[in-house]
Amino acid sequence: MQARPIIYGARYSVYVRGVLLALAEKGVAHDVVEVDVFAEGGPPREHFARHPFGKIPAFAHGDLRLYETPAILRYVYEAFEGPSLQPGDVRERAQMIQAIAILDNYAYRPWLWDIYVERVSIPKRGGIPDEQKIAEALPKAELAATALEAILGDRSFVAGEAISLADLHAAPMLGYFGKAPEGAALIERHARLKAWWRRLSERKSVAEICV
C-alpha cells in the first residue's frame, strides 16, 4: 500500500488549509507534521530540505517531494480518486485559475495581513492595530470582493455548480477575513459573496478546517 501523503506546515496557514481541504474533499487520509515558520529563530533547519525557501506547505507522498501550493494541489487533483475539483468546461477552468490569481495577488494581503492581522491578531497579543493600514486596505479588499463576485455570478461556486480548487483556495481566507469586523461588514454588503461563503462554511471539510 502506498504511503499516506504528508503535509508539512502549520494548520493556521491559509495555504496549508487549502491543501487540507482538497485532501478532505477527495477523501484522502493524510498526516500533518507541524512546522511553524514564525517560530523564534524561523523554521527548523531540516525544513529547508523540504522547501528551500523555508515556506509552507511542503508535501511528500511516497518518494515524491513537492512544495508550492499550486503544484501540490495539481498533484492532489490528478493523483487521487474522488471529486474532480476542476470543472470540465475550458472556460470555467480559466475562471477558476483567474479567481485563484485574484485571491493570491489582490485579496490575500488586504484581507489577511492588513485587516485580519491588524484588527484581530495583533490585539490578541496585546498590541495596537495600525488604523491607517486598515483604512488603506479597505478599498483593495472591496475591489477583490467585487472582482470575485463578478466571476461567481449566479452560480453556486466560483467555476460552476460543483466545488473547485478556487473555492477551496478562498475558504481559508474568507474564514479569517470574516472574523474582523471590517471583513464581516464587507461580506455582508456583498450578497453573492455572503451566499457563497455560507455554502462553503456549511461543508463538513470547511467547517472542520476553517470555521
Secondary structure, DSSP 8 states (H G I E B T S, - for coil): -----EEES-TT-HHHHHHHHHHHHHT---EEE---TTSTTSS-GGGGGT-TT--S-EEEETTEEEESHHHHHHHHHHHS-S--SS-SSHHHHHHHHHHHHHIIIIIIIIIIIIIIIIIIIHHHTT----HHHHHHHHHHHHHHHHHHHHHHTTSSBTTBSS--HHHHHHHHHHHHHTTSHHHHHHHHH-HHHHHHHHHHHTSHHHHHHT-
